[in-house]
Amino acid sequence: MDAKDILGLPKNALPAAQEKKSRPQKDSHRKPDGISREVYALTGGVPPLMPSIDLSQLRKRPPADEKITWQWLPFTSSARKDNLQLYHWVRVVNGAPPTGDYSFAKYNKSVDIVQYTDEEYEKHLTDPAWTKEETDQLFSLCKQFDLRFIIIADRFPTSRTVEELKDRYYHVCRALVVARAPSPVDVSGHPVVKEPYNVSQEKERKRALSMVLSQTKLQEKKDVEVLSEAKKITESRLAAKVAEEVELPVASNVATENTEKTTIPGDIVSPSPSVPVPSAVVAAVPSTLAADNAATVASLRMLRVYLRTYALDQMIQAASASAGLRTIKRVEQTLQELGVNLKPRVPTKAVCAEHLELRKEILTLLNLQKQVQYKETENSSFRDNPYEAPGTPKDRMFVPDSMNFGVSGERPGKRDQKRKGPGRGSEAPSSPAQSNKRPRKLKASDL
């Protein structure tokens, strides 16, 4: 007996859950040809982000008749004026070293600094704030440091700011360009003449930039809030201005058609002749449509640039917003019956306006047809039931005692109703009186 028997532990060394699982063998990737073992170990076979050399170029063997060697040879660069001789490794083919200029000399770019004579200076370049020696020193440093004015201001012998050095340099260049031209019109498009250097604007720009860079997080947050509020105010003013522009033609159209549509809104809005329509509701219908159109036009104006077909779709949706899906389908069916395309083929401004007006007229016609049908249904039901009050619902209609009731007002039995003739007003004998039950209200379906 050992400690495992005393503690009741199993005999195996580790539980089944803690046994080491055999690791699946990794798929061995074969190293592609043309790539060294070290490069493949670093990249892991992942393709590079930038395009690399084609494998065919790596597999390409040099010709057998070419003997390539690398030699330590001297070279000179045309970018240097002192003819300094340096050395580097060069690829030599068949013992013939490469000829020509240094390959990196083409990247040495210099600025062409204008030069002036003493006569030109005395005639065109005199300035009481600058002496000729200071001007000569400025142009010498500009040529040496390629117009790097920060370095020039640091090396300049007198205390001059960067803005003053720039102003003097560009003033001299502009004066020389104008003086050497046959006429001022010939150099009017020159950058130095067209956009002269402005000292005050440059100082203001640097001051504003310094203020922005020295702002705290709280100040930046306040600036963002102010800008967002200003944007909202601008958008609201623009929308109000567009709405005012749209309301003027809408108001004129409503005034010209007011005599023809004085009775139509009451029929369209009123669901029943017994419910009067307030005059305020009737007057609010054109204003609501005008407001919807104004809001749609304002939203389109905010886009600045939009397709006219997109604007037409938005106006159609705004005009048919109060109509149902079935009514919209009937409008489209009516357009097809009239031979009109659902979308104009040539969507000019006049065509889109006429198309939108036609849709509105068709929608008004469908509403009028619906109201006429409703009126005819009410008239027919009133003719069939002359005892029904105009405003009384059909499920709560009461019938006088003289119709189909006995002397004491009893309810007719089911068998007696089956034995009745086809006529409604037939005076068949009623069922025996039932004194313990109240008479049932007769519905319109029982007649």
C-alpha positions in Angstrom: 0.0 0.0 0.0 1.3 3.4 -1.0 0.2 7.0 -0.6 -2.0 6.8 -3.8 -4.0 3.9 -2.2 -4.4 5.8 1.0 -5.6 9.0 -0.8 -7.7 7.0 -3.3 -5.9 8.3 -6.3 -5.6 6.4 -9.6 -2.5 4.3 -10.4 -1.6 6.2 -13.6 0.9 9.0 -13.3 -1.3 11.8 -14.7 -5.0 12.1 -15.2 -6.5 11.6 -18.6 -7.2 15.3 -18.9 -3.6 16.3 -18.1 -2.1 13.8 -20.5 -0.1 15.5 -23.2 -1.8 15.4 -26.5 0.1 14.6 -29.6 0.8 17.7 -31.6 -0.3 17.6 -35.2 2.6 17.7 -37.6 3.1 21.1 -39.3 2.8 21.1 -43.0 6.3 21.5 -44.4 6.6 24.3 -46.9 9.2 23.8 -49.6 11.5 26.8 -50.1 10.9 28.3 -53.6 13.7 28.4 -56.0 15.7 31.6 -56.4 15.3 32.7 -52.7 18.1 32.2 -50.2 17.6 30.2 -47.1 18.2 33.2 -44.8 15.6 35.5 -46.6 13.0 32.7 -46.6 13.6 32.1 -42.8 13.0 35.9 -42.2 9.9 36.3 -44.3 8.4 32.9 -43.7 7.2 32.7 -47.3 4.9 35.7 -47.0 4.8 37.7 -50.2 6.2 41.2 -49.8 4.0 44.3 -49.9 6.1 46.0 -52.7 6.6 44.2 -56.0 9.8 42.3 -56.0 12.1 41.0 -58.8 10.6 38.3 -60.9 11.8 34.8 -60.2 12.8 34.3 -63.8 15.4 37.1 -63.3 16.8 35.4 -60.2 17.1 32.1 -62.0 18.7 33.7 -65.0 22.4 32.8 -65.2 24.9 35.3 -66.6 26.3 34.6 -69.9 29.3 32.4 -70.0 31.4 34.8 -71.9 30.9 37.6 -69.3 33.3 37.9 -66.4 31.9 40.0 -63.6 34.1 41.4 -60.8 33.8 44.1 -58.2 36.6 46.7 -57.9 37.4 49.6 -55.6 37.7 52.5 -58.0 37.8 56.3 -57.7 35.1 58.6 -58.9 34.2 62.3 -59.1 30.8 64.0 -59.1 29.6 66.9 -61.2 27.6 68.1 -58.2 30.8 69.2 -56.6 32.8 72.2 -57.8 36.0 71.2 -56.0 36.7 68.1 -58.0 36.9 65.9 -54.9 37.9 62.3 -55.7 36.3 59.6 -53.7 36.3 55.7 -53.9 33.5 53.1 -54.1 32.9 49.6 -55.2 32.0 49.3 -58.9 30.7 46.3 -60.8 33.1 45.7 -63.7 32.2 43.5 -66.7 35.0 41.9 -68.6 37.6 44.3 -67.1 35.9 47.4 -68.5 34.9 49.9 -65.7 31.7 52.0 -66.2 32.0 55.4 -67.6 29.9 58.5 -67.2 28.9 60.8 -64.3 28.2 59.7 -60.8 24.8 58.1 -60.7 23.6 60.2 -57.7 24.7 63.6 -59.2 21.3 64.0 -60.9 19.7 64.5 -57.5 21.7 67.6 -56.7 19.2 70.4 -57.5 20.2 74.1 -57.1 18.1 77.3 -57.2 18.9 79.9 -59.9 19.5 83.1 -58.0 19.1 86.3 -60.1 22.1 88.6 -60.3 22.2 92.3 -60.7 24.7 94.9 -61.7 25.7 98.1 -59.9 23.8 100.1 -62.6 20.6 98.1 -62.1 20.9 98.5 -58.3 21.2 102.3 -58.5 18.4 102.5 -60.9 15.8 100.0 -59.6 16.8 98.4 -56.3 17.6 101.3 -53.9 15.9 101.1 -50.6 16.5 103.4 -47.6 16.1 100.5 -45.1 18.8 98.4 -46.9 22.3 99.2 -48.0 24.0 97.7 -51.0 26.4 95.6 -48.8 23.5 94.1 -46.9 21.7 93.3 -50.2 24.9 91.7 -51.7 25.4 89.6 -48.5 21.7 88.5 -48.6 21.9 87.3 -52.2 25.3 85.5 -51.5 23.7 83.6 -48.6 20.6 82.8 -50.7 22.8 81.2 -53.3 24.9 79.4 -50.8 22.0 77.9 -48.8 19.4 77.6 -51.6 16.9 80.0 -50.1 16.7 78.3 -46.7 15.8 81.6 -45.0 16.0 80.1 -41.5 19.7 79.4 -42.0 20.2 82.7 -43.8 18.7 84.6 -40.9 21.0 82.8 -38.5 24.1 83.5 -40.6 23.1 87.1 -41.6 25.6 89.6 -39.9 22.9 92.1 -38.8 19.7 91.4 -36.8 17.1 90.9 -39.5 13.9 88.8 -39.2 13.0 86.1 -41.6 10.1 88.1 -42.9 12.4 91.1 -43.6 14.9 89.0 -45.5 12.2 87.4 -47.6 10.6 90.8 -48.4 13.9 92.2 -49.5 14.8 89.2 -51.7 11.4 89.0 -53.5 11.2 92.8 -53.9 14.5 92.8 -55.7 13.5 89.8 -57.9 10.2 91.4 -58.8 11.9 94.8 -59.6 14.5 93.0 -61.8 11.9 90.9 -63.7 9.8 94.0 -64.5 12.8 96.1 -65.4 14.3 93.5 -67.8 11.0 92.8 -69.6 10.1 94.7 -72.8 6.7 95.7 -71.2 5.0 95.0 -67.9 2.2 93.1 -69.7 4.7 90.4 -70.8 5.6 89.5 -67.2 2.1 90.0 -65.7 1.7 86.2 -65.3 5.1 85.7 -63.6 4.7 84.2 -60.1 6.8 86.9 -58.5 4.8 89.7 -60.2 1.4 88.0 -59.9 1.6 87.1 -56.3 3.9 89.5 -54.4 5.2 88.7 -51.0 3.1 90.2 -48.2 4.9 90.8 -44.9 1.9 91.6 -42.8 0.0 88.6 -44.0 3.0 86.3 -43.3 3.3 87.7 -39.7 -0.5 87.3 -39.1 -0.3 83.7 -40.4 2.6 82.8 -38.1 0.8 84.5 -35.1 -2.4 82.5 -35.8 -0.4 79.3 -36.2 1.4 79.9 -32.9 -2.0 80.5 -31.2 -3.4 77.2 -32.6 -0.3 75.2 -31.5 -0.4 76.7 -28.0 -4.1 75.8 -27.4 -5.1 73.5 -24.6 -7.6 70.6 -25.0 -10.3 72.7 -23.4 -9.9 75.5 -25.8 -9.9 73.1 -28.8 -13.2 71.6 -27.5 -14.7 75.0 -27.2 -13.6 75.9 -30.7 -15.2 72.8 -32.1 -18.5 73.5 -30.3 -18.5 77.1 -31.7 -17.8 75.9 -35.2 -20.6 73.3 -35.0 -23.1 75.9 -33.7 -22.1 78.3 -36.4 -22.6 75.6 -39.0 -26.1 74.8 -37.7 -27.0 78.5 -37.8 -25.8 78.8 -41.4 -27.8 75.7 -42.4 -30.9 77.0 -40.7 -30.6 80.4 -42.4 -30.0 78.8 -45.8 -33.1 76.6 -45.3 -35.2 79.5 -44.3 -34.0 81.5 -47.3 -34.8 78.7 -49.7 -38.2 78.2 -48.1 -39.0 81.9 -48.6 -38.0 81.6 -52.3 -40.2 78.6 -52.8 -43.3 80.0 -50.9 -43.5 83.0 -53.3 -44.4 81.0 -56.5 -46.5 78.5 -54.4 -48.6 81.3 -52.9 -49.2 82.8 -56.4 -50.4 79.5 -57.7 -52.7 79.0 -54.8 -54.2 82.4 -55.3 -55.0 81.8 -59.0 -56.6 78.4 -58.3 -58.4 79.4 -55.2 -61.7 79.9 -57.0 -61.7 76.4 -58.4 -60.7 74.6 -55.2 -62.8 76.2 -52.6 -65.2 73.2 -52.3 -62.7 70.4 -53.1 -60.7 70.3 -49.8 -63.9 69.9 -47.8 -64.9 66.8 -49.8 -61.5 65.3 -49.6 -60.9 65.8 -45.9 -64.4 65.2 -44.6 -65.1 61.4 -44.2 -68.8 62.0 -43.6 -71.3 64.7 -44.5 -72.4 65.0 -40.9 -68.9 66.0 -39.7 -68.1 69.6 -40.7 -64.6 70.5 -41.7 -63.1 73.5 -40.0 -62.0 76.3 -42.2 -58.5 76.3 -40.6 -57.9 72.7 -41.6 -58.9 73.5 -45.2 -56.6 76.5 -45.2 -53.8 74.4 -43.7 -53.7 71.9 -46.6 -51.9 74.1 -49.2 -49.6 75.5 -46.5 -48.7 71.9 -45.5 -47.9 71.0 -49.0 -45.9 74.1 -49.5 -44.0 73.5 -46.3 -43.2 69.9 -47.4 -42.0 71.1 -50.8 -39.9 73.9 -49.2 -38.3 71.4 -46.8 -37.5 69.1 -49.7 -36.0 71.9 -51.8 -34.0 73.1 -48.8 -32.5 69.6 -48.3 -31.6 69.5 -52.0 -30.0 72.9 -51.8 -27.8 71.7 -49.0 -26.3 69.1 -51.4 -25.1 71.9 -53.7 -24.7 69.4 -56.6 -27.4 66.8 -57.4 -29.0 65.1 -60.3 -32.3 66.4 -61.5 -33.8 62.9 -61.6 -32.9 62.5 -57.9 -34.5 65.8 -57.1 -37.7 64.7 -59.0 -37.8 61.5 -57.0 -37.6 63.4 -53.8 -40.3 65.9 -54.9 -42.6 62.9 -55.9 -42.1 61.3 -52.5 -42.9 64.5 -50.7 -46.0 65.0 -52.8 -47.3 61.5 -52.3 -46.3 61.2 -48.6 -49.9 61.3 -47.4 -51.1 58.7 -50.0 -51.1 55.0 -49.5 -49.2 52.4 -51.5 -52.3 51.4 -53.4 -53.0 55.0 -54.4 -49.4 55.5 -55.6 -49.7 52.3 -57.7 -53.0 53.7 -59.2 -51.2 56.9 -60.0 -48.5 55.0 -61.9 -51.1 52.9 -63.7 -52.9 56.1 -64.8 -49.7 57.5 -66.1 -49.1 54.4 -68.1 -52.7 54.5 -69.5 -52.1 58.1 -70.6 -48.8 57.0 -72.3 -46.6 59.0 -70.0 -43.3 57.6 -68.7 -42.9 57.1 -65.0 -39.6 59.0 -65.3 -39.1 61.7 -67.9 -36.7 60.7 -70.6 -35.4 64.3 -70.9 -35.5 65.5 -67.3 -35.2 69.3 -67.9 -36.5 71.7 -65.4 -39.7 72.5 -67.3 -40.4 68.8 -68.0 -39.9 67.8 -64.3 -42.2 70.6 -63.1 -44.9 69.5 -65.6 -44.5 65.8 -64.6 -44.8 66.6 -60.9 -47.9 68.8 -61.5 -49.5 65.9 -63.5 -48.9 63.5 -60.7 -50.5 65.9 -58.2 -53.6 66.4 -60.5 -54.0 62.6 -60.8 -53.7 62.2 -57.1 -56.4 64.8 -56.6 -58.6 63.1 -59.2 -58.3 59.8 -57.4 -59.2 61.4 -54.1 -62.3 63.0 -55.7 -63.3 59.7 -57.2 -63.0 58.0 -53.8 -65.1 60.7 -52.2 -67.8 60.4 -54.9 -68.0 56.7 -54.5 -68.3 57.2 -50.7 -71.2 59.6 -51.2 -73.0 57.3 -53.6 -72.7 54.4 -51.1 -74.2 56.6 -48.4 -77.0 57.7 -50.6 -77.9 54.1 -51.6 -77.8 52.9 -48.0 -80.1 55.8 -47.0 -82.6 55.0 -49.8 -82.7 51.3 -48.7 -83.3 52.3 -45.1 -85.5 55.3 -44.9 -86.0 55.0 -41.2 -82.3 55.3 -40.5 -81.1 58.6 -39.3 -78.2 60.1 -41.3 -75.8 60.0 -38.4 -76.9 56.8 -36.7 -74.6 53.8 -37.0 -76.1 50.7 -38.6 -75.2 48.3 -35.8 -77.2 50.5 -33.3 -80.3 51.1 -35.4 -83.7 50.8 -33.7 -86.9 49.8 -35.5 -90.3 51.0 -34.5 -92.7 48.5 -32.8 -94.9 48.3 -35.8 -92.3 46.4 -37.9 -92.2 42.6 -37.4 -93.1 42.7 -33.7 -96.1 41.4 -32.0 -98.7 43.4 -30.1 -96.7 43.3 -26.9 -93.4 43.9 -28.6 -92.1 40.2 -28.4 -89.1 39.0 -30.4 -90.0 36.7 -33.3 -88.9 33.1 -33.0 -86.4 31.4 -35.3 -89.1 29.1 -36.9 -91.3 32.1 -37.6 -88.5 33.9 -39.4 -87.9 30.8 -41.6 -91.6 30.7 -42.5 -91.6 34.3 -43.6 -92.0 35.2 -47.3 -89.4 36.9 -49.4 -90.9 40.3 -48.7 -89.5 42.4 -45.8 -92.7 44.0 -44.8 -94.8 40.7 -44.7 -97.1 40.6 -41.7 -96.7 37.0 -40.6 -98.0 36.0 -37.1 -95.5 36.4 -34.4 -94.4 33.8 -31.9 -96.1 33.5 -28.5 -95.3 36.3 -26.1 -92.4 35.8 -23.8 -93.0 38.0 -20.8 -89.7 37.2 -19.0 -87.4 38.4 -21.8 -86.6 41.8 -23.1 -87.1 42.5 -26.8 -83.9 42.1 -28.9 -82.6 45.0 -30.9 -83.0 44.3 -34.5 -79.9 44.7 -36.7 -79.7 45.8 -40.3 -78.7 42.2 -41.2 -82.0 40.8 -39.9 -84.0 42.9 -42.3 
